[in-house]
């Protein structure tokens, strides 16, 4: 795993400025994260997105709740 190093100084417009604590925290929290999925994981993720992003109308929800149950 790649080690994340926080800069102590940064060059701003030709002048060197001290990096504040907040800048260090922000650069650590919002660093770019790359995630690679296996084909099986990608298929599962695609199906979950389809389920979570489907259009749910009141009529379809009502029909689901009041569907006839056969034993």
N, C-alpha and C positions, 0 to 999 in steps of 0.2 A: 504494500500500500504506500502511496506517495505521501511524504510528510508535508504538512502545510506549515509554511514559515510566515510569520507576521512581520511586515516591514517596520523598521524603527524610524526611518526617514523616507520621505518621498520628494521627488523633484517636481516642483510646481512652477511652471513658467520661468525656469532658469534659476529659481531660488529654492533652497532646501528648507523644507518645513517639517517639524516634528509631527508624527502621526498620533492622533489622539486615541484614547482608550476606546471611545465609541467607534472610531473608524476601524480599529483592530477587530472589535466584536462584530461589527457589521460585515467586514470582509470575510470573517470566518463563517458566520451564519449563512451568508448568501453566496457561498462559493458554488460553482457549477458542479452538479452531480450527474454522472453518466451511468445509466442502468441498462444492462444488456439482458434481454430475456431469451430463454430457450424457445423453440417453436411451440412447445406445449404450453409454456407460461404465456406466450403471446396470444395463443388461441383462447385461453381462459380469460385473459385480460380483455380481449375483443368481445367475448360473450358477456362479460360483466358490464362493459360499456354499453352494449346493446340493451341489456336489462335496465340499467340505471337511467338511460337516456330515452327510453321509449315514451311515446305520448300516452298519457293516462287521462282519459276524459271521465266525466262524472258518469256517463251512461255505461262505459265499459267497467268502471269500478262498481257501480250498482249491480250490473249483471253478474259480476264475479261474486259479490256478497250474497245475492239472492238466487244463486243458481240452484237447481233442483239436485238434491243428493239422493242417489240410489244405493241401497245396500244389497 
